[in-house]
Amino acid sequence: MLLAALFVTVQMYDLRYVVSEARIYLMGKISPKTKKLEIGGGVVEEAPSGSTRLSIPPTPSGYANAQRDDYRWLPRGKFPWKPPLCLSLQACASHAHPLGTLGFGFWNDPFSISFGQGGASRRLPAAPKALWFFYGSPPNNLPLASEIPGYGWKAASLDSITLPTLFLAPFAACAFILSKIPIFRRWVMQTALRQVTAFERLLTHPLDHWHSYLLTWLPGEATFEVDGETVLEAPMVPSGPLGFVMWIDNQYAIATPEDGFLFGVLPLKETQWLEVSDLQIEAFPGVA
């Protein structure tokens, strides 16, 4: 709750996006269509083979993002995905250690504030919930799971206390101000981090090689696999609904008792990309 509130106060982008259609297959049928988001020179390209390449250019300053999702125009209560389901895909990145963040999976887009601009849904902030494969380079530092570094390439499940969204915006301003005062910083940040129930596992599979990823999301649990090997079993997970997202950008976020909350972007000297192929989301009716 508090962590979500802290993020909210600094998520104020002037986002301009380009929309096009793509398809995710659900039990052989076409699911709700996804849209692409291109910011700061980011590009989403669809190959004839069916793969999708998300790329961001050399960026001396400012924010760059290439993203595809299926929720941006929906209220959170109508996000498409709930368990039981299975997400499978293959992915490869341009660099073993790119700058910024990238990943794919499901989340509730908790940190956005939207009043319906550009076709986006009207949404207020919410507490964070996610099931995804997530990468963050230093100086990213979000130590949410015990004994797991706050950066790196991870399989992760994040859940947190659900609070009415109308309370989060004013709470965000107060929490952010307190986190900047040294005498309150440690207490505020420790309280924020305790609101998130996180299960994470660092991955040793190189990002710049092709790998197969599988996420099985059941009521009350989730299993993450890479190349057929189970890398994480999460015994507590969000119940949904969540939206699908895959992205690459050049941002970083820090939330620690020592440093408080910091947010920014990293300059890029060369193009970075994430390519995804064989993407499928399958539901399992009858599984409870």
C-alpha positions as protocol buffer text, in pm:
chain_id: "A"
residue {
  index: 1
  type: MET
  ca { x: 0 y: 0 z: 0 }
}
residue {
  index: 2
  type: LEU
  ca { x: 261 y: 251 z: 108 }
}
residue {
  index: 3
  type: LEU
  ca { x: 504 y: 134 z: -160 }
}
residue {
  index: 4
  type: ALA
  ca { x: 234 y: 185 z: -424 }
}
residue {
  index: 5
  type: ALA
  ca { x: 164 y: 529 z: -284 }
}
residue {
  index: 6
  type: LEU
  ca { x: 529 y: 626 z: -305 }
}
residue {
  index: 7
  type: PHE
  ca { x: 550 y: 519 z: -668 }
}
residue {
  index: 8
  type: VAL
  ca { x: 237 y: 712 z: -759 }
}
residue {
  index: 9
  type: THR
  ca { x: 377 y: 1053 z: -673 }
}
residue {
  index: 10
  type: VAL
  ca { x: 660 y: 1021 z: -926 }
}
residue {
  index: 11
  type: GLN
  ca { x: 478 y: 846 z: -1213 }
}
residue {
  index: 12
  type: MET
  ca { x: 385 y: 1166 z: -1402 }
}
residue {
  index: 13
  type: TYR
  ca { x: 488 y: 1107 z: -1764 }
}
residue {
  index: 14
  type: ASP
  ca { x: 360 y: 1298 z: -2064 }
}
residue {
  index: 15
  type: LEU
  ca { x: 290 y: 980 z: -2259 }
}
residue {
  index: 16
  type: ARG
  ca { x: 224 y: 980 z: -2628 }
}
residue {
  index: 17
  type: TYR
  ca { x: 153 y: 641 z: -2772 }
}
residue {
  index: 18
  type: VAL
  ca { x: 95 y: 471 z: -3102 }
}
residue {
  index: 19
  type: VAL
  ca { x: -176 y: 207 z: -3121 }
}
residue {
  index: 20
  type: SER
  ca { x: -198 y: -100 z: -3341 }
}
residue {
  index: 21
  type: GLU
  ca { x: -354 y: -444 z: -3315 }
}
residue {
  index: 22
  type: ALA
  ca { x: -200 y: -780 z: -3230 }
}
residue {
  index: 23
  type: ARG
  ca { x: -337 y: -1112 z: -3115 }
}
residue {
  index: 24
  type: ILE
  ca { x: -291 y: -1344 z: -2818 }
}
residue {
  index: 25
  type: TYR
  ca { x: -436 y: -1690 z: -2861 }
}
residue {
  index: 26
  type: LEU
  ca { x: -663 y: -1832 z: -2592 }
}
residue {
  index: 27
  type: MET
  ca { x: -748 y: -2201 z: -2634 }
}
residue {
  index: 28
  type: GLY
  ca { x: -727 y: -2162 z: -3009 }
}
residue {
  index: 29
  type: LYS
  ca { x: -946 y: -1850 z: -3010 }
}
residue {
  index: 30
  type: ILE
  ca { x: -851 y: -1486 z: -3038 }
}
residue {
  index: 31
  type: SER
  ca { x: -843 y: -1309 z: -2702 }
}
residue {
  index: 32
  type: PRO
  ca { x: -899 y: -933 z: -2654 }
}
residue {
  index: 33
  type: LYS
  ca { x: -661 y: -744 z: -2879 }
}
residue {
  index: 34
  type: THR
  ca { x: -343 y: -589 z: -2746 }
}
residue {
  index: 35
  type: LYS
  ca { x: -206 y: -245 z: -2821 }
}
residue {
  index: 36
  type: LYS
  ca { x: 145 y: -116 z: -2850 }
}
residue {
  index: 37
  type: LEU
  ca { x: 297 y: 176 z: -2662 }
}
residue {
  index: 38
  type: GLU
  ca { x: 596 y: 361 z: -2810 }
}
residue {
  index: 39
  type: ILE
  ca { x: 760 y: 643 z: -2613 }
}
residue {
  index: 40
  type: GLY
  ca { x: 1085 y: 834 z: -2668 }
}
residue {
  index: 41
  type: GLY
  ca { x: 1170 y: 657 z: -2994 }
}
residue {
  index: 42
  type: GLY
  ca { x: 1067 y: 312 z: -2875 }
}
residue {
  index: 43
  type: VAL
  ca { x: 948 y: 82 z: -3156 }
}
residue {
  index: 44
  type: VAL
  ca { x: 727 y: -229 z: -3155 }
}
residue {
  index: 45
  type: GLU
  ca { x: 781 y: -436 z: -3471 }
}
residue {
  index: 46
  type: GLU
  ca { x: 586 y: -744 z: -3579 }
}
residue {
  index: 47
  type: ALA
  ca { x: 784 y: -993 z: -3790 }
}
residue {
  index: 48
  type: PRO
  ca { x: 618 y: -1206 z: -4061 }
}
residue {
  index: 49
  type: SER
  ca { x: 715 y: -1511 z: -3854 }
}
residue {
  index: 50
  type: GLY
  ca { x: 489 y: -1389 z: -3576 }
}
residue {
  index: 51
  type: SER
  ca { x: 757 y: -1271 z: -3333 }
}
residue {
  index: 52
  type: THR
  ca { x: 752 y: -923 z: -3179 }
}
residue {
  index: 53
  type: ARG
  ca { x: 1061 y: -707 z: -3128 }
}
residue {
  index: 54
  type: LEU
  ca { x: 1046 y: -424 z: -2875 }
}
residue {
  index: 55
  type: SER
  ca { x: 1337 y: -181 z: -2915 }
}
residue {
  index: 56
  type: ILE
  ca { x: 1450 y: 148 z: -2764 }
}
residue {
  index: 57
  type: PRO
  ca { x: 1710 y: 369 z: -2937 }
}
residue {
  index: 58
  type: PRO
  ca { x: 2023 y: 541 z: -2806 }
}
residue {
  index: 59
  type: THR
  ca { x: 1879 y: 786 z: -2555 }
}
residue {
  index: 60
  type: PRO
  ca { x: 2112 y: 1049 z: -2404 }
}
residue {
  index: 61
  type: SER
  ca { x: 1831 y: 1178 z: -2183 }
}
residue {
  index: 62
  type: GLY
  ca { x: 1462 y: 1124 z: -2123 }
}
residue {
  index: 63
  type: TYR
  ca { x: 1240 y: 819 z: -2104 }
}
residue {
  index: 64
  type: ALA
  ca { x: 1213 y: 552 z: -2376 }
}
residue {
  index: 65
  type: ASN
  ca { x: 974 y: 259 z: -2375 }
}
residue {
  index: 66
  type: ALA
  ca { x: 850 y: -8 z: -2617 }
}
residue {
  index: 67
  type: GLN
  ca { x: 556 y: -208 z: -2486 }
}
residue {
  index: 68
  type: ARG
  ca { x: 263 y: -425 z: -2581 }
}
residue {
  index: 69
  type: ASP
  ca { x: -28 y: -483 z: -2341 }
}
residue {
  index: 70
  type: ASP
  ca { x: -395 y: -572 z: -2331 }
}
residue {
  index: 71
  type: TYR
  ca { x: -528 y: -357 z: -2046 }
}
residue {
  index: 72
  type: ARG
  ca { x: -448 y: 11 z: -2093 }
}
residue {
  index: 73
  type: TRP
  ca { x: -798 y: 107 z: -2208 }
}
residue {
  index: 74
  type: LEU
  ca { x: -973 y: -100 z: -1936 }
}
residue {
  index: 75
  type: PRO
  ca { x: -1062 y: -28 z: -1573 }
}
residue {
  index: 76
  type: ARG
  ca { x: -865 y: -256 z: -1337 }
}
residue {
  index: 77
  type: GLY
  ca { x: -1175 y: -452 z: -1243 }
}
residue {
  index: 78
  type: LYS
  ca { x: -1209 y: -560 z: -1608 }
}
residue {
  index: 79
  type: PHE
  ca { x: -846 y: -661 z: -1673 }
}
residue {
  index: 80
  type: PRO
  ca { x: -860 y: -981 z: -1883 }
}
residue {
  index: 81
  type: TRP
  ca { x: -677 y: -1248 z: -1684 }
}
residue {
  index: 82
  type: LYS
  ca { x: -754 y: -1462 z: -1379 }
}
residue {
  index: 83
  type: PRO
  ca { x: -638 y: -1809 z: -1281 }
}
residue {
  index: 84
  type: PRO
  ca { x: -627 y: -2083 z: -1384 }
}
residue {
  index: 85
  type: LEU
  ca { x: -414 y: -2017 z: -1692 }
}
residue {
  index: 86
  type: CYS
  ca { x: -75 y: -2079 z: -1850 }
}
residue {
  index: 87
  type: LEU
  ca { x: 151 y: -1825 z: -2024 }
}
residue {
  index: 88
  type: SER
  ca { x: 420 y: -1959 z: -2254 }
}
residue {
  index: 89
  type: LEU
  ca { x: 665 y: -1786 z: -2486 }
}
residue {
  index: 90
  type: GLN
  ca { x: 1024 y: -1772 z: -2609 }
}
residue {
  index: 91
  type: ALA
  ca { x: 1235 y: -1461 z: -2558 }
}
residue {
  index: 92
  type: CYS
  ca { x: 1580 y: -1316 z: -2625 }
}
residue {
  index: 93
  type: ALA
  ca { x: 1731 y: -973 z: -2552 }
}
residue {
  index: 94
  type: SER
  ca { x: 2002 y: -777 z: -2729 }
}
residue {
  index: 95
  type: HIS
  ca { x: 2227 y: -761 z: -2423 }
}
residue {
  index: 96
  type: ALA
  ca { x: 2310 y: -990 z: -2135 }
}
residue {
  index: 97
  type: HIS
  ca { x: 2291 y: -692 z: -1900 }
}
residue {
  index: 98
  type: PRO
  ca { x: 2082 y: -416 z: -2062 }
}
residue {
  index: 99
  type: LEU
  ca { x: 2025 y: -85 z: -1886 }
}
residue {
  index: 100
  type: GLY
  ca { x: 1680 y: -18 z: -1741 }
}
residue {
  index: 101
  type: THR
  ca { x: 1404 y: -276 z: -1709 }
}
residue {
  index: 102
  type: LEU
  ca { x: 1234 y: -537 z: -1927 }
}
residue {
  index: 103
  type: GLY
  ca { x: 1004 y: -831 z: -1883 }
}
residue {
  index: 104
  type: PHE
  ca { x: 677 y: -1007 z: -1956 }
}
residue {
  index: 105
  type: GLY
  ca { x: 386 y: -1141 z: -1756 }
}
residue {
  index: 106
  type: PHE
  ca { x: 84 y: -1009 z: -1569 }
}
residue {
  index: 107
  type: TRP
  ca { x: 30 y: -709 z: -1340 }
}
residue {
  index: 108
  type: ASN
  ca { x: -235 y: -459 z: -1233 }
}
residue {
  index: 109
  type: ASP
  ca { x: -56 y: -147 z: -1364 }
}
residue {
  index: 110
  type: PRO
  ca { x: -73 y: -2 z: -1012 }
}
residue {
  index: 111
  type: PHE
  ca { x: 128 y: 317 z: -1046 }
}
residue {
  index: 112
  type: SER
  ca { x: -52 y: 494 z: -1329 }
}
residue {
  index: 113
  type: ILE
  ca { x: -285 y: 789 z: -1289 }
}
residue {
  index: 114
  type: SER
  ca { x: -513 y: 837 z: -1587 }
}
residue {
  index: 115
  type: PHE
  ca { x: -819 y: 1051 z: -1650 }
}
residue {
  index: 116
  type: GLY
  ca { x: -898 y: 893 z: -1986 }
}
residue {
  index: 117
  type: GLN
  ca { x: -645 y: 1074 z: -2205 }
}
residue {
  index: 118
  type: GLY
  ca { x: -569 y: 921 z: -2544 }
}
residue {
  index: 119
  type: GLY
  ca { x: -820 y: 639 z: -2506 }
}
residue {
  index: 120
  type: ALA
  ca { x: -676 y: 507 z: -2180 }
}
residue {
  index: 121
  type: SER
  ca { x: -916 y: 405 z: -1907 }
}
residue {
  index: 122
  type: ARG
  ca { x: -980 y: 634 z: -1609 }
}
residue {
  index: 123
  type: ARG
  ca { x: -778 y: 483 z: -1325 }
}
residue {
  index: 124
  type: LEU
  ca { x: -645 y: 584 z: -985 }
}
residue {
  index: 125
  type: PRO
  ca { x: -342 y: 421 z: -818 }
}
residue {
  index: 126
  type: ALA
  ca { x: -364 y: 78 z: -656 }
}
residue {
  index: 127
  type: ALA
  ca { x: -144 y: -152 z: -449 }
}
residue {
  index: 128
  type: PRO
  ca { x: 98 y: -354 z: -668 }
}
residue {
  index: 129
  type: LYS
  ca { x: 21 y: -709 z: -781 }
}
residue {
  index: 130
  type: ALA
  ca { x: 224 y: -901 z: -1039 }
}
residue {
  index: 131
  type: LEU
  ca { x: 321 y: -1243 z: -1174 }
}
residue {
  index: 132
  type: TRP
  ca { x: 604 y: -1203 z: -1421 }
}
residue {
  index: 133
  type: PHE
  ca { x: 960 y: -1247 z: -1539 }
}
residue {
  index: 134
  type: PHE
  ca { x: 1123 y: -915 z: -1454 }
}
residue {
  index: 135
  type: TYR
  ca { x: 1469 y: -766 z: -1512 }
}
residue {
  index: 136
  type: GLY
  ca { x: 1607 y: -449 z: -1357 }
}
residue {
  index: 137
  type: SER
  ca { x: 1966 y: -332 z: -1394 }
}
residue {
  index: 138
  type: PRO
  ca { x: 2152 y: -136 z: -1127 }
}
residue {
  index: 139
  type: PRO
  ca { x: 2080 y: 116 z: -987 }
}
residue {
  index: 140
  type: ASN
  ca { x: 1733 y: -45 z: -967 }
}
residue {
  index: 141
  type: ASN
  ca { x: 1694 y: -165 z: -611 }
}
residue {
  index: 142
  type: LEU
  ca { x: 1357 y: -299 z: -497 }
}
residue {
  index: 143
  type: PRO
  ca { x: 1438 y: -553 z: -221 }
}
residue {
  index: 144
  type: LEU
  ca { x: 1091 y: -707 z: -190 }
}
residue {
  index: 145
  type: ALA
  ca { x: 1180 y: -1071 z: -113 }
}
residue {
  index: 146
  type: SER
  ca { x: 1399 y: -1188 z: 173 }
}
residue {
  index: 147
  type: GLU
  ca { x: 1765 y: -1254 z: 79 }
}
residue {
  index: 148
  type: ILE
  ca { x: 1704 y: -1168 z: -289 }
}
residue {
  index: 149
  type: PRO
  ca { x: 1884 y: -862 z: -434 }
}
residue {
  index: 150
  type: GLY
  ca { x: 1666 y: -573 z: -544 }
}
residue {
  index: 151
  type: TYR
  ca { x: 1794 y: -595 z: -904 }
}
residue {
  index: 152
  type: GLY
  ca { x: 1869 y: -864 z: -1162 }
}
residue {
  index: 153
  type: TRP
  ca { x: 1677 y: -1111 z: -1380 }
}
residue {
  index: 154
  type: LYS
  ca { x: 1400 y: -1275 z: -1177 }
}
residue {
  index: 155
  type: ALA
  ca { x: 1087 y: -1482 z: -1169 }
}
residue {
  index: 156
  type: ALA
  ca { x: 857 y: -1297 z: -930 }
}
residue {
  index: 157
  type: SER
  ca { x: 517 y: -1303 z: -764 }
}
residue {
  index: 158
  type: LEU
  ca { x: 404 y: -983 z: -590 }
}
residue {
  index: 159
  type: ASP
  ca { x: 87 y: -931 z: -391 }
}
residue {
  index: 160
  type: SER
  ca { x: -16 y: -658 z: -149 }
}
residue {
  index: 161
  type: ILE
  ca { x: -300 y: -530 z: 63 }
}
residue {
  index: 162
  type: THR
  ca { x: -595 y: -409 z: -141 }
}
residue {
  index: 163
  type: LEU
  ca { x: -705 y: -61 z: -39 }
}
residue {
  index: 164
  type: PRO
  ca { x: -974 y: 162 z: -191 }
}
residue {
  index: 165
  type: THR
  ca { x: -798 y: 363 z: -460 }
}
residue {
  index: 166
  type: LEU
  ca { x: -948 y: 693 z: -345 }
}
residue {
  index: 167
  type: PHE
  ca { x: -733 y: 672 z: -32 }
}
residue {
  index: 168
  type: LEU
  ca { x: -404 y: 617 z: -214 }
}
residue {
  index: 169
  type: ALA
  ca { x: -356 y: 953 z: -388 }
}
residue {
  index: 170
  type: PRO
  ca { x: -359 y: 1173 z: -73 }
}
residue {
  index: 171
  type: PHE
  ca { x: -173 y: 903 z: 116 }
}
residue {
  index: 172
  type: ALA
  ca { x: 93 y: 904 z: -156 }
}
residue {
  index: 173
  type: ALA
  ca { x: 174 y: 1270 z: -110 }
}
residue {
  index: 174
  type: CYS
  ca { x: 210 y: 1233 z: 266 }
}
residue {
  index: 175
  type: ALA
  ca { x: 421 y: 917 z: 243 }
}
residue {
  index: 176
  type: PHE
  ca { x: 649 y: 1062 z: -21 }
}
residue {
  index: 177
  type: ILE
  ca { x: 714 y: 1376 z: 185 }
}
residue {
  index: 178
  type: LEU
  ca { x: 787 y: 1171 z: 498 }
}
residue {
  index: 179
  type: SER
  ca { x: 1027 y: 946 z: 304 }
}
residue {
  index: 180
  type: LYS
  ca { x: 1237 y: 1254 z: 222 }
}
residue {
  index: 181
  type: ILE
  ca { x: 1282 y: 1344 z: 592 }
}
residue {
  index: 182
  type: PRO
  ca { x: 1579 y: 1146 z: 731 }
}
residue {
  index: 183
  type: ILE
  ca { x: 1425 y: 1091 z: 1074 }
}
residue {
  index: 184
  type: PHE
  ca { x: 1117 y: 927 z: 919 }
}
residue {
  index: 185
  type: ARG
  ca { x: 1273 y: 765 z: 610 }
}
residue {
  index: 186
  type: ARG
  ca { x: 1363 y: 424 z: 753 }
}
residue {
  index: 187
  type: TRP
  ca { x: 1025 y: 374 z: 920 }
}
residue {
  index: 188
  type: VAL
  ca { x: 832 y: 484 z: 611 }
}
residue {
  index: 189
  type: MET
  ca { x: 1028 y: 261 z: 375 }
}
residue {
  index: 190
  type: GLN
  ca { x: 1024 y: -44 z: 604 }
}
residue {
  index: 191
  type: THR
  ca { x: 649 y: -4 z: 643 }
}
residue {
  index: 192
  type: ALA
  ca { x: 609 y: 26 z: 266 }
}
residue {
  index: 193
  type: LEU
  ca { x: 813 y: -283 z: 188 }
}
residue {
  index: 194
  type: ARG
  ca { x: 625 y: -490 z: 446 }
}
residue {
  index: 195
  type: GLN
  ca { x: 300 y: -432 z: 259 }
}
residue {
  index: 196
  type: VAL
  ca { x: 421 y: -645 z: -33 }
}
residue {
  index: 197
  type: THR
  ca { x: 418 y: -1026 z: -14 }
}
residue {
  index: 198
  type: ALA
  ca { x: 690 y: -1127 z: -259 }
}
residue {
  index: 199
  type: PHE
  ca { x: 835 y: -1457 z: -380 }
}
residue {
  index: 200
  type: GLU
  ca { x: 1131 y: -1419 z: -615 }
}
residue {
  index: 201
  type: ARG
  ca { x: 1412 y: -1625 z: -761 }
}
residue {
  index: 202
  type: LEU
  ca { x: 1716 y: -1494 z: -946 }
}
residue {
  index: 203
  type: LEU
  ca { x: 1761 y: -1647 z: -1291 }
}
residue {
  index: 204
  type: THR
  ca { x: 2098 y: -1755 z: -1428 }
}
residue {
  index: 205
  type: HIS
  ca { x: 1973 y: -1799 z: -1785 }
}
residue {
  index: 206
  type: PRO
  ca { x: 2145 y: -1535 z: -2004 }
}
residue {
  index: 207
  type: LEU
  ca { x: 1907 y: -1274 z: -2136 }
}
residue {
  index: 208
  type: ASP
  ca { x: 2087 y: -1255 z: -2472 }
}
residue {
  index: 209
  type: HIS
  ca { x: 2013 y: -1621 z: -2552 }
}
residue {
  index: 210
  type: TRP
  ca { x: 1680 y: -1768 z: -2659 }
}
residue {
  index: 211
  type: HIS
  ca { x: 1496 y: -1944 z: -2378 }
}
residue {
  index: 212
  type: SER
  ca { x: 1148 y: -2088 z: -2330 }
}
residue {
  index: 213
  type: TYR
  ca { x: 943 y: -1941 z: -2045 }
}
residue {
  index: 214
  type: LEU
  ca { x: 634 y: -2089 z: -1883 }
}
residue {
  index: 215
  type: LEU
  ca { x: 414 y: -1940 z: -1610 }
}
residue {
  index: 216
  type: THR
  ca { x: 133 y: -2153 z: -1468 }
}
residue {
  index: 217
  type: TRP
  ca { x: -106 y: -1946 z: -1256 }
}
residue {
  index: 218
  type: LEU
  ca { x: -352 y: -2141 z: -1040 }
}
residue {
  index: 219
  type: PRO
  ca { x: -578 y: -2015 z: -760 }
}
residue {
  index: 220
  type: GLY
  ca { x: -345 y: -1966 z: -463 }
}
residue {
  index: 221
  type: GLU
  ca { x: -18 y: -2067 z: -632 }
}
residue {
  index: 222
  type: ALA
  ca { x: 202 y: -2021 z: -938 }
}
residue {
  index: 223
  type: THR
  ca { x: 491 y: -2207 z: -1099 }
}
residue {
  index: 224
  type: PHE
  ca { x: 762 y: -2045 z: -1314 }
}
residue {
  index: 225
  type: GLU
  ca { x: 969 y: -2253 z: -1557 }
}
residue {
  index: 226
  type: VAL
  ca { x: 1262 y: -2176 z: -1788 }
}
residue {
  index: 227
  type: ASP
  ca { x: 1357 y: -2431 z: -2056 }
}
residue {
  index: 228
  type: GLY
  ca { x: 1142 y: -2692 z: -1882 }
}
residue {
  index: 229
  type: GLU
  ca { x: 1306 y: -2643 z: -1541 }
}
residue {
  index: 230
  type: THR
  ca { x: 1102 y: -2516 z: -1247 }
}
residue {
  index: 231
  type: VAL
  ca { x: 1274 y: -2204 z: -1111 }
}
residue {
  index: 232
  type: LEU
  ca { x: 1011 y: -2075 z: -866 }
}
residue {
  index: 233
  type: GLU
  ca { x: 702 y: -2208 z: -691 }
}
residue {
  index: 234
  type: ALA
  ca { x: 505 y: -1926 z: -529 }
}
residue {
  index: 235
  type: PRO
  ca { x: 263 y: -2047 z: -257 }
}
residue {
  index: 236
  type: MET
  ca { x: 74 y: -1714 z: -239 }
}
residue {
  index: 237
  type: VAL
  ca { x: -23 y: -1517 z: -548 }
}
residue {
  index: 238
  type: PRO
  ca { x: -260 y: -1242 z: -663 }
}
residue {
  index: 239
  type: SER
  ca { x: -612 y: -1358 z: -736 }
}
residue {
  index: 240
  type: GLY
  ca { x: -654 y: -1121 z: -1032 }
}
residue {
  index: 241
  type: PRO
  ca { x: -776 y: -975 z: -1250 }
}
residue {
  index: 242
  type: LEU
  ca { x: -443 y: -874 z: -1406 }
}
residue {
  index: 243
  type: GLY
  ca { x: -333 y: -752 z: -1750 }
}
residue {
  index: 244
  type: PHE
  ca { x: -66 y: -894 z: -1979 }
}
residue {
  index: 245
  type: VAL
  ca { x: 240 y: -681 z: -2057 }
}
residue {
  index: 246
  type: MET
  ca { x: 578 y: -716 z: -2226 }
}
residue {
  index: 247
  type: TRP
  ca { x: 817 y: -423 z: -2242 }
}
residue {
  index: 248
  type: ILE
  ca { x: 1167 y: -276 z: -2243 }
}
residue {
  index: 249
  type: ASP
  ca { x: 1256 y: 71 z: -2112 }
}
residue {
  index: 250
  type: ASN
  ca { x: 1540 y: 272 z: -1957 }
}
residue {
  index: 251
  type: GLN
  ca { x: 1398 y: 356 z: -1617 }
}
residue {
  index: 252
  type: TYR
  ca { x: 1510 y: 270 z: -1264 }
}
residue {
  index: 253
  type: ALA
  ca { x: 1345 y: 277 z: -923 }
}
residue {
  index: 254
  type: ILE
  ca { x: 1495 y: 251 z: -575 }
}
residue {
  index: 255
  type: ALA
  ca { x: 1296 y: 184 z: -260 }
}
residue {
  index: 256
  type: THR
  ca { x: 1518 y: 107 z: 41 }
}
residue {
  index: 257
  type: PRO
  ca { x: 1525 y: 214 z: 406 }
}
residue {
  index: 258
  type: GLU
  ca { x: 1869 y: 366 z: 348 }
}
residue {
  index: 259
  type: ASP
  ca { x: 1801 y: 566 z: 31 }
}
residue {
  index: 260
  type: GLY
  ca { x: 1428 y: 621 z: 50 }
}
residue {
  index: 261
  type: PHE
  ca { x: 1246 y: 634 z: -280 }
}
residue {
  index: 262
  type: LEU
  ca { x: 1432 y: 742 z: -594 }
}
residue {
  index: 263
  type: PHE
  ca { x: 1325 y: 723 z: -955 }
}
residue {
  index: 264
  type: GLY
  ca { x: 1487 y: 815 z: -1285 }
}
residue {
  index: 265
  type: VAL
  ca { x: 1604 y: 717 z: -1631 }
}
residue {
  index: 266
  type: LEU
  ca { x: 1937 y: 585 z: -1756 }
}
residue {
  index: 267
  type: PRO
  ca { x: 2116 y: 723 z: -2064 }
}
residue {
  index: 268
  type: LEU
  ca { x: 2158 y: 466 z: -2342 }
}
residue {
  index: 269
  type: LYS
  ca { x: 2454 y: 468 z: -2580 }
}
residue {
  index: 270
  type: GLU
  ca { x: 2314 y: 202 z: -2813 }
}
residue {
  index: 271
  type: THR
  ca { x: 1990 y: 36 z: -2916 }
}
residue {
  index: 272
  type: GLN
  ca { x: 1847 y: -227 z: -2683 }
}
residue {
  index: 273
  type: TRP
  ca { x: 1573 y: -475 z: -2770 }
}
residue {
  index: 274
  type: LEU
  ca { x: 1362 y: -762 z: -2642 }
}
residue {
  index: 275
  type: GLU
  ca { x: 1219 y: -1013 z: -2891 }
}
residue {
  index: 276
  type: VAL
  ca { x: 931 y: -1246 z: -2804 }
}
residue {
  index: 277
  type: SER
  ca { x: 794 y: -1536 z: -3012 }
}
residue {
  index: 278
  type: ASP
  ca { x: 545 y: -1822 z: -2977 }
}
residue {
  index: 279
  type: LEU
  ca { x: 338 y: -1628 z: -2726 }
}
residue {
  index: 280
  type: GLN
  ca { x: 35 y: -1817 z: -2595 }
}
residue {
  index: 281
  type: ILE
  ca { x: -204 y: -1769 z: -2305 }
}
residue {
  index: 282
  type: GLU
  ca { x: -423 y: -2073 z: -2236 }
}
residue {
  index: 283
  type: ALA
  ca { x: -701 y: -2102 z: -1981 }
}
residue {
  index: 284
  type: PHE
  ca { x: -787 y: -2422 z: -1797 }
}
residue {
  index: 285
  type: PRO
  ca { x: -1163 y: -2434 z: -1742 }
}
residue {
  index: 286
  type: GLY
  ca { x: -1270 y: -2681 z: -1478 }
}
residue {
  index: 287
  type: VAL
  ca { x: -950 y: -2641 z: -1273 }
}
residue {
  index: 288
  type: ALA
  ca { x: -1018 y: -2492 z: -932 }
}
